[in-house]
């Protein structure tokens, strides 16, 4: 496998990255289109100019455009153009983008019963693009279909399934199988504007939970199950005009949208076009020329483009290098031999050469070396390293790795490692991991699959992993919402493991960790919750369930033709997609 970045360019990238990190160039003016990192500090090219077409591109295709059947941050971000959840994040640079505000709801939730009941009032006058009125029953139905019909819609998180009071002993099978049509008893709709959630236990961060697009309303009569992704009924400022699967999605202004019911959106461009399955190198060139304004996935430029940008001061000025509450790691499958043995997993922790992986990913500008589960920009992070790596010059000392491998007694072992084939940096990182493990007697073969099917058909399917001897899985994880719970729950809690769409790729089901997560989220004391998240982090590393590689940073090219660009922590350092326009 070739590297994303040729070895000869690494030194140039590293030194350029240091220059970029040290560049200040002003006070974060909203007109700072020629300043490196401007969008992490302010809104670049702020404008209320209307008209034109905003063009997005992506190197693959999203798993789904259905707000209730997706789990990628870029679709959480993008879907807000046509689907309004109960709450969402106010556009803002860096950590300022973490500010949670009401969206479909007129205010934040009203907790009662010690935090086990949450009540929301919908804004009045909101309509779908077909002119029908949004009701609280549509919100209830949206949650039912996205969390309780996992055989049909398996790609989103299952928080509501975990935390809503069970229905008749947990017998509710979802709206497609519910012959009574009564739905969940744990979600009440006393009138058309009110929705009440009844939880099994207190959930102190529930306002964050309802920011997921799973709470964007869906009228039952218009639901098409898995095919709803092709023609989502809009409550946002834009609606579907056309959708060619795997090729292009076109959004146009929603005539039923009103600024009177929506303080967040501006409805600036006439049209929004998303081109799919475009080569990353082509996307990078189109961003520079202005033919494309945004890379939808928000993963940053490829290695070759990175080298060019960071060694050209004019081009470097149009880049944003942001943390995004993300970690690049290798999940170790705790249910596949020999990695069901803790000593074997500890050996892997010491054996993977993190510096080599960092180089494969593009150097330090793409993230510092990691040793914890929580990224440095999530509250609760504490610096520590249970498996410190020692180097003799550039060579990793493998003494500890070999000692633990001998203790585990696996001898020469073969396994499979998974990666996404449309993410060359991830494939390169997996290749580096393979080279590292050879040195302790582990022969790993790579199997790569597209982003659109990675969790639904392969990495996120425990049965597939068992049948294919998948011991290691490449992963990049971003916070569901900007708290320790929003980061840790879906990758560590045993209750989050599902038959498909699973993101607990280690299949870790540790009773102590599960209990800590449960008690932390019920605690109304924010400082106590953050202390618990740090404890969960350390206990996970004691179990050696995953190998932290880098605290991911994205390097994005900022199109000079785009307005209202702001790099936000809430969506993994991507640009906030809510109000991007075209510069006149």
WOCORZI-V831042 format. One record per backbone hydrogen bond with DSSP energy under -1.0 kcal/mol. NH is the residue of the N-H (numbers start at 1). CO is the residue of the C=O. If there is no record, write none. Layout:
BEGIN
[[NH,CO] [NH,CO]]
END
This chain:
BEGIN
[[9,6] [10,7] [13,9] [14,10] [15,11] [16,12] [17,13] [18,14] [19,15] [20,16] [21,17] [22,18] [23,20] [32,29] [33,31] [35,32] [37,319] [38,35] [40,37] [41,38] [42,38] [44,565] [45,30] [46,30] [51,268] [54,271] [56,273] [57,294] [58,275] [69,66] [76,72] [77,73] [78,74] [79,75] [81,78] [82,79] [83,79] [87,210] [88,101] [90,99] [94,567] [96,93] [97,94] [98,95] [99,96] [101,88] [103,86] [104,85] [105,86] [106,121] [110,119] [112,117] [115,112] [117,112] [118,197] [119,110] [120,195] [122,193] [123,104] [128,132] [129,234] [131,128] [134,126] [136,192] [140,136] [141,137] [142,138] [143,139] [144,140] [145,141] [146,142] [147,143] [148,144] [152,149] [153,149] [162,158] [163,159] [164,160] [165,198] [171,167] [177,174] [179,177] [188,196] [194,191] [195,120] [196,188] [197,118] [198,186] [199,116] [200,163] [203,115] [204,521] [206,203] [208,205] [209,205] [210,206] [211,208] [212,209] [215,212] [216,213] [218,138] [222,219] [223,220] [227,224] [228,225] [230,227] [231,228] [235,82] [238,81] [239,252] [241,250] [242,250] [244,248] [247,244] [248,244] [249,274] [250,242] [251,272] [252,239] [253,270] [254,237] [257,254] [261,258] [270,52] [271,52] [272,251] [273,54] [274,249] [275,56] [276,247] [277,60] [278,58] [283,279] [284,280] [285,281] [286,282] [287,283] [288,284] [289,285] [290,286] [291,286] [292,286] [293,55] [294,55] [296,57] [298,295] [301,555] [306,302] [307,303] [308,304] [309,305] [310,306] [312,309] [316,312] [317,313] [318,315] [319,316] [320,556] [322,554] [327,477] [328,550] [329,475] [330,547] [331,473] [332,545] [333,471] [334,506] [336,333] [339,336] [341,338] [345,341] [346,342] [347,343] [348,344] [349,345] [350,346] [351,347] [352,348] [354,352] [357,353] [358,354] [359,355] [360,356] [361,357] [362,359] [363,358] [366,363] [367,364] [370,549] [378,375] [381,378] [392,395] [395,392] [397,390] [402,398] [403,399] [404,400] [405,401] [406,402] [407,403] [408,404] [409,405] [413,441] [415,443] [416,469] [417,445] [418,472] [419,447] [421,449] [423,420] [427,423] [428,424] [429,425] [430,426] [431,427] [432,428] [433,429] [434,430] [435,431] [436,432] [437,433] [438,434] [439,436] [440,437] [441,438] [442,437] [443,413] [445,415] [447,417] [449,419] [453,450] [457,453] [459,454] [460,454] [461,458] [465,461] [466,462] [467,463] [468,464] [470,465] [471,416] [472,416] [473,331] [474,418] [475,329] [477,327] [479,325] [480,486] [483,481] [487,483] [488,484] [489,485] [491,488] [492,488] [493,489] [496,493] [497,494] [501,455] [502,460] [505,503] [507,504] [514,510] [515,511] [516,512] [517,513] [518,514] [519,515] [520,516] [521,517] [523,520] [529,525] [530,526] [531,527] [532,528] [533,529] [534,530] [535,531] [536,532] [537,533] [538,534] [539,535] [540,536] [541,537] [542,538] [543,539] [545,540] [547,330] [549,328] [550,328] [551,368] [552,550] [553,366] [554,322] [556,320] [558,318] [562,559] [563,581] [564,45] [565,44] [567,39] [568,574] [569,94] [572,569] [573,568] [574,571] [576,566] [581,563] [583,561]]
END
